[in-house]
Amino acid sequence: MVHGGLRFTEPTVVNGEVLAEIERLVPVAPLHNPANLIGIRTAMVLRPDLPQVAVFDTAFHTTMPEAAARYAIDVETADAHRIRRYGFTAPRTRTSRGRRRGCSARSRRR
């Protein structure tokens, strides 16, 4: 899931409340969150016995210091419009790095 705002800071079991919050964040991730929601809802229908867990790209950057997360604009405007640095590639970067290690020619020869 691309955008979890400031609320989702770790992998989260998906329920109705989580789906509603992800839906609310669609305007800030209009290309990704809707497609992810379709996939989650489809999986919930096809396999209701399996819990769905959302992992958010933005969660990685919620650990940065507040001073680093803020842009050089007034605090009231930033807070009113939720303007801050979010960052978006951490989960995929960590996963793909691990997969690449197993895919190199050198590791296949071992």
Secondary structure by P-SEA (a helix, b strand, c coil): cccccccccccccccaaaaaaaaaacccccccaaaaaaaaaaaaaacccbbbbbbbccccccccccccccccccaaaaaaaccccccccaaaaaaaaaaaaacccccccc
